[in-house]
């Protein structure tokens, strides 16, 4: 039964994240939606990502989501790469 409860909870959470992303229309809203989604990842899932992502995932050494305020905070973004990041 616990497995079914976990699956249902996961599906409800995923639905919430999808709705939040679909409603986002500005970079800050998209960054908030992504941060919310990633903030609920387990430490194990983050560690597994960090093994293969080459440091691109927005997590610090303690597996916490680094703040994303917009495109300039995303590794590899054109704004960040060109040095035009605004804070």
VOMARVO-128484 format. One record per residue: residue number from 1; x, y, z of N, C-alpha, C in turn. Coordinates in Angstrom, 2 decimals, always signed. Layout:
<pts>
PT   resi       n.u       n.v       n.w      ca.u      ca.v      ca.w       c.u       c.v       c.w
PT    NUM         X         Y         Z         X         Y         Z         X         Y         Z
...
</pts>
This chain:
<pts>
PT   resi       n.u       n.v       n.w      ca.u      ca.v      ca.w       c.u       c.v       c.w
PT      1     +0.81     -1.19     +0.00     +0.00     +0.00     +0.00     +0.86     +1.26     +0.00
PT      2     +1.98     +1.23     +0.70     +2.84     +2.40     +0.75     +3.34     +2.76     -0.65
PT      3     +3.59     +1.77     -1.48     +4.05     +2.04     -2.83     +2.98     +2.79     -3.63
PT      4     +1.72     +2.36     -3.51     +0.63     +3.04     -4.21     +0.46     +4.47     -3.70
PT      5     +0.59     +4.69     -2.40     +0.49     +6.03     -1.83     +1.62     +6.91     -2.33
PT      6     +2.84     +6.36     -2.40     +3.98     +7.12     -2.91     +3.77     +7.50     -4.36
PT      7     +3.30     +6.54     -5.16     +3.05     +6.80     -6.58     +2.00     +7.88     -6.76
PT      8     +0.91     +7.80     -6.03     -0.15     +8.80     -6.13     +0.37    +10.17     -5.71
PT      9     +1.12    +10.22     -4.62     +1.70    +11.49     -4.16     +2.64    +12.07     -5.21
PT     10     +3.46    +11.22     -5.82     +4.39    +11.67     -6.85     +3.66    +12.23     -8.06
PT     11     +2.58    +11.57     -8.46     +1.80    +12.05     -9.60     +1.12    +13.38     -9.30
PT     12     +0.61    +13.53     -8.09     -0.02    +14.79     -7.69     +1.02    +15.91     -7.69
PT     13     +2.21    +15.62     -7.15     +3.28    +16.62     -7.14     +3.68    +17.00     -8.56
PT     14     +3.82    +16.00     -9.45     +4.22    +16.27    -10.83     +3.16    +17.12    -11.52
PT     15     +1.91    +16.85    -11.27     +0.83    +17.65    -11.85     +0.95    +19.11    -11.39
PT     16     +1.27    +19.30    -10.12     +1.44    +20.66     -9.58     +2.60    +21.38    -10.28
PT     17     +3.72    +20.68    -10.47     +4.87    +21.29    -11.14     +4.55    +21.64    -12.59
PT     18     +3.86    +20.74    -13.26     +3.51    +20.99    -14.67     +2.58    +22.20    -14.77
PT     19     +1.60    +22.29    -13.89     +0.69    +23.44    -13.89     +1.44    +24.74    -13.60
PT     20     +2.38    +24.68    -12.67     +3.16    +25.87    -12.32     +4.01    +26.32    -13.52
PT     21     +4.63    +25.36    -14.21     +5.43    +25.71    -15.40     +4.54    +26.26    -16.51
PT     22     +3.38    +25.64    -16.72     +2.48    +26.07    -17.79     +1.97    +27.49    -17.54
PT     23     +1.80    +27.86    -16.29     +1.28    +29.19    -15.96     +2.37    +30.27    -16.00
PT     24     +3.63    +29.86    -15.99     +4.74    +30.82    -15.98     +4.87    +31.51    -17.32
PT     25     +5.04    +32.82    -17.28     +5.18    +33.56    -18.53     +6.41    +34.45    -18.55
PT     26     +7.06    +34.61    -17.43     +8.27    +35.42    -17.35     +9.42    +34.58    -16.81
PT     27    +10.64    +35.02    -17.06    +11.82    +34.25    -16.66    +11.83    +33.97    -15.16
PT     28    +11.45    +34.94    -14.34    +11.44    +34.74    -12.90    +10.44    +33.69    -12.46
PT     29     +9.27    +33.67    -13.12     +8.26    +32.66    -12.80     +8.72    +31.27    -13.20
PT     30     +9.38    +31.18    -14.35     +9.92    +29.90    -14.80    +11.00    +29.42    -13.84
PT     31    +11.89    +30.33    -13.43    +12.95    +29.98    -12.49    +12.36    +29.51    -11.16
PT     32    +11.29    +30.17    -10.70    +10.63    +29.74     -9.46    +10.04    +28.34     -9.59
PT     33     +9.41    +28.06    -10.73     +8.81    +26.75    -10.96     +9.88    +25.66    -10.98
PT     34    +10.98    +25.93    -11.66    +12.08    +24.95    -11.74    +12.71    +24.75    -10.36
PT     35    +12.92    +25.83     -9.63    +13.50    +25.72     -8.28    +12.59    +24.93     -7.36
PT     36    +11.28    +25.13     -7.48    +10.33    +24.38     -6.66    +10.41    +22.89     -6.98
PT     37    +10.45    +22.57     -8.26    +10.55    +21.17     -8.69    +11.85    +20.53     -8.18
PT     38    +12.96    +21.19     -8.43    +14.25    +20.63     -8.03    +14.41    +20.58     -6.52
PT     39    +13.79    +21.51     -5.82    +13.87    +21.55     -4.36    +13.26    +20.34     -3.69
PT     40    +12.38    +19.65     -4.38    +11.76    +18.45     -3.83    +12.49    +17.16     -4.20
PT     41    +13.60    +17.27     -4.92    +14.36    +16.07     -5.27    +15.01    +15.50     -4.02
PT     42    +15.15    +14.19     -3.97    +15.84    +13.54     -2.86    +17.35    +13.75     -3.00
PT     43    +18.06    +13.66     -1.87    +19.52    +13.79     -1.91    +20.14    +12.73     -2.80
PT     44    +19.58    +11.53     -2.78    +20.11    +10.45     -3.62    +19.97    +10.81     -5.10
PT     45    +18.84    +11.34     -5.49    +18.63    +11.72     -6.90    +19.60    +12.83     -7.31
PT     46    +19.81    +13.78     -6.42    +20.75    +14.89     -6.72    +22.16    +14.35     -6.85
PT     47    +22.58    +13.46     -5.92    +23.93    +12.89     -6.00    +24.12    +12.13     -7.31
PT     48    +23.11    +11.37     -7.73    +23.21    +10.63     -8.98    +23.33    +11.58    -10.17
PT     49    +22.59    +12.67    -10.16    +22.71    +13.67    -11.22    +24.11    +14.28    -11.23
PT     50    +24.61    +14.62    -10.04    +25.92    +15.26     -9.95    +27.06    +14.35    -10.42
PT     51    +26.84    +13.06    -10.43    +27.85    +12.13    -10.93    +28.03    +12.26    -12.44
PT     52    +26.98    +12.67    -13.14    +27.03    +12.65    -14.60    +26.81    +14.01    -15.27
PT     53    +26.45    +15.04    -14.52    +26.05    +16.31    -15.17    +27.19    +17.29    -15.38
PT     54    +28.38    +16.97    -14.91    +29.51    +17.87    -15.12    +29.36    +19.21    -14.42
PT     55    +28.59    +19.26    -13.35    +28.43    +20.50    -12.60    +27.36    +21.44    -13.14
PT     56    +26.57    +20.98    -14.09    +25.56    +21.84    -14.69    +24.30    +21.95    -13.86
PT     57    +24.02    +20.98    -13.02    +22.82    +21.03    -12.20    +22.92    +22.17    -11.19
PT     58    +21.81    +22.82    -10.89    +21.85    +23.97     -9.99    +21.80    +23.59     -8.52
PT     59    +22.77    +22.75     -8.10    +22.83    +22.31     -6.71    +24.20    +22.63     -6.14
PT     60    +24.24    +22.95     -4.85    +25.53    +23.19     -4.20    +26.08    +21.88     -3.64
PT     61    +27.19    +21.98     -2.90    +27.86    +20.79     -2.38    +26.99    +20.03     -1.38
PT     62    +26.05    +20.70     -0.73    +25.17    +20.05     +0.25    +23.85    +19.59     -0.38
PT     63    +23.81    +19.51     -1.71    +22.63    +19.07     -2.46    +21.42    +19.99     -2.26
PT     64    +21.68    +21.28     -2.06    +20.59    +22.26     -1.98    +20.50    +22.97     -3.32
PT     65    +19.28    +23.35     -3.68    +19.08    +24.07     -4.94    +19.68    +25.46     -4.81
PT     66    +20.54    +25.82     -5.77    +21.07    +27.18     -5.81    +19.98    +28.10     -6.34
PT     67    +19.92    +29.33     -5.87    +18.86    +30.22     -6.32    +18.96    +30.52     -7.82
PT     68    +17.84    +30.46     -8.49    +17.74    +30.83     -9.89    +16.82    +32.04     -9.97
PT     69    +17.36    +33.18    -10.38    +16.54    +34.37    -10.48    +16.20    +34.71    -11.92
PT     70    +16.84    +34.03    -12.84    +16.60    +34.28    -14.24    +17.62    +33.58    -15.11
PT     71    +17.61    +33.90    -16.38    +18.47    +33.23    -17.35    +19.95    +33.39    -17.03
PT     72    +20.32    +34.50    -16.44    +21.73    +34.74    -16.13    +22.28    +33.75    -15.10
PT     73    +21.41    +33.11    -14.34    +21.85    +32.14    -13.33    +21.93    +30.72    -13.86
PT     74    +21.58    +30.51    -15.11    +21.58    +29.17    -15.70    +22.93    +28.94    -16.38
PT     75    +23.68    +27.90    -15.97    +24.96    +27.61    -16.61    +24.78    +27.41    -18.11
PT     76    +25.66    +28.01    -18.90    +25.62    +27.84    -20.34    +24.65    +28.76    -21.05
PT     77    +23.94    +29.62    -20.31    +23.00    +30.51    -20.98    +23.76    +31.58    -21.74
PT     78    +23.20    +32.09    -22.84    +23.88    +33.12    -23.62    +24.17    +34.37    -22.81
PT     79    +23.28    +34.72    -21.91    +23.49    +35.92    -21.08    +24.67    +35.72    -20.16
PT     80    +24.75    +34.56    -19.52    +25.84    +34.28    -18.60    +27.16    +34.15    -19.34
PT     81    +27.14    +33.49    -20.49    +28.36    +33.26    -21.26    +28.97    +34.55    -21.79
PT     82    +28.12    +35.50    -22.15    +28.62    +36.72    -22.76    +29.08    +37.74    -21.73
PT     83    +28.86    +37.44    -20.45    +29.27    +38.37    -19.43    +28.26    +39.48    -19.21
PT     84    +27.06    +39.34    -19.77    +26.04    +40.37    -19.64    +25.08    +40.11    -18.49
PT     85    +25.49    +39.27    -17.57    +24.59    +38.96    -16.44    +24.36    +40.21    -15.61
PT     86    +23.11    +40.42    -15.26    +22.75    +41.56    -14.41    +22.27    +41.05    -13.07
PT     87    +22.71    +41.65    -12.02    +22.31    +41.27    -10.65    +21.73    +42.46     -9.96
</pts>
